[in-house]
Amino acid sequence: MIMRPGQRLLMPVNPGFVWLTLVLALLAHMLLNMLLWGREAWAPDLLSIVLVFWTVHQTRRVGMGVAFVAGLLVDVYQGGLLGQHALAYVVLSYLAIMVHRRLRWFSVRDQALQVFPLFALAHTVEVLLTLLVGGGFPGGWVLLAPVAEALLWPLLSLVLLAPQRRAPDPDENRPL
């Protein structure tokens, strides 16, 4: 693979780390909804950010099936329309798979601009499904959620790629 200038060579990701971060993101999503801001329309969805990240970086391990199961878990937890988040996460995962090769060529800051439409479309799917079943419009604050998720993308990218950046056996004679 041709790497862009300045890009560091990463170690292989541990599959256990991928699944651990997905479970921790699900738990963080649940805790933040319970304790901090409830089910506010402007609140960022941490699970969707981690899901898109691993769909882009580990397409063979995390895909639409994982997105569907994660969405069903969020739907069961929130007690709302069953399948609402599942469909939104599947759409999000599909779009992430479509752009995963192109997205990795950008810097992390530019990646945030590229994933913003994905997050916006996922929230649009959720709102449309809510309106289809007779629910109320969550208000204009729903527009802030994809912005917050795109702003969190660089931070979560830095955290999730950190274990792959370290040297396996660091010593003073190896340049990598």
Solvent accessible surface area in square Angstrom, and as a share of the most:
residue,aa,sasa,rsa
1,M,170,0.76
2,I,137,0.70
3,M,69,0.31
4,R,63,0.23
5,P,131,0.82
6,G,79,0.76
7,Q,52,0.23
8,R,144,0.52
9,L,125,0.62
10,L,57,0.28
11,M,51,0.23
12,P,124,0.78
13,V,13,0.07
14,N,98,0.50
15,P,55,0.34
16,G,42,0.41
17,F,47,0.19
18,V,0,0.00
19,W,105,0.37
20,L,96,0.48
21,T,13,0.08
22,L,13,0.06
23,V,81,0.46
24,L,95,0.47
25,A,7,0.06
26,L,22,0.11
27,L,84,0.42
28,A,33,0.26
29,H,14,0.06
30,M,39,0.17
31,L,89,0.44
32,L,46,0.23
33,N,15,0.08
34,M,118,0.52
35,L,140,0.70
36,L,117,0.58
37,W,52,0.18
38,G,27,0.26
39,R,156,0.57
40,E,90,0.40
41,A,27,0.21
42,W,87,0.31
43,A,13,0.10
44,P,16,0.10
45,D,10,0.05
46,L,34,0.17
47,L,1,0.01
48,S,5,0.03
49,I,0,0.00
50,V,8,0.04
51,L,1,0.00
52,V,1,0.00
53,F,1,0.00
54,W,0,0.00
55,T,0,0.00
56,V,1,0.00
57,H,26,0.12
58,Q,39,0.17
59,T,40,0.23
60,R,244,0.89
61,R,97,0.36
62,V,0,0.00
63,G,15,0.14
64,M,83,0.37
65,G,52,0.50
66,V,36,0.20
67,A,0,0.00
68,F,96,0.40
69,V,84,0.48
70,A,11,0.09
71,G,0,0.00
72,L,54,0.27
73,L,85,0.42
74,V,0,0.00
75,D,4,0.02
76,V,107,0.62
77,Y,66,0.25
78,Q,30,0.13
79,G,65,0.62
80,G,42,0.40
81,L,66,0.33
82,L,120,0.60
83,G,23,0.22
84,Q,25,0.11
85,H,19,0.08
86,A,1,0.00
87,L,82,0.41
88,A,0,0.00
89,Y,2,0.01
90,V,35,0.20
91,V,37,0.21
92,L,0,0.00
93,S,0,0.00
94,Y,108,0.41
95,L,36,0.18
96,A,0,0.00
97,I,51,0.26
98,M,120,0.54
99,V,24,0.14
100,H,35,0.16
101,R,186,0.68
102,R,128,0.47
103,L,0,0.00
104,R,76,0.28
105,W,120,0.42
106,F,64,0.27
107,S,43,0.28
108,V,49,0.28
109,R,180,0.66
110,D,52,0.27
111,Q,11,0.05
112,A,11,0.08
113,L,128,0.64
114,Q,53,0.24
115,V,0,0.00
116,F,74,0.31
117,P,73,0.46
118,L,14,0.07
119,F,1,0.00
120,A,31,0.24
121,L,79,0.39
122,A,6,0.05
123,H,25,0.11
124,T,63,0.37
125,V,24,0.14
126,E,27,0.12
127,V,19,0.11
128,L,97,0.48
129,L,35,0.17
130,T,37,0.21
131,L,75,0.37
132,L,142,0.71
133,V,93,0.53
134,G,67,0.64
135,G,31,0.29
136,G,60,0.57
137,F,123,0.51
138,P,56,0.35
139,G,22,0.21
140,G,51,0.49
141,W,162,0.57
142,V,17,0.10
143,L,128,0.64
144,L,81,0.40
145,A,0,0.00
146,P,6,0.04
147,V,62,0.36
148,A,27,0.21
149,E,1,0.00
150,A,10,0.08
151,L,134,0.67
152,L,50,0.25
153,W,1,0.00
154,P,44,0.28
155,L,101,0.50
156,L,33,0.16
157,S,2,0.02
158,L,109,0.54
159,V,80,0.46
160,L,7,0.04
161,L,13,0.07
162,A,54,0.42
163,P,45,0.29
164,Q,12,0.05
165,R,69,0.25
166,R,147,0.54
167,A,30,0.23
168,P,85,0.53
169,D,94,0.49
170,P,106,0.67
171,D,74,0.38
172,E,158,0.71
173,N,129,0.66
174,R,93,0.34
175,P,129,0.81
176,L,154,0.77
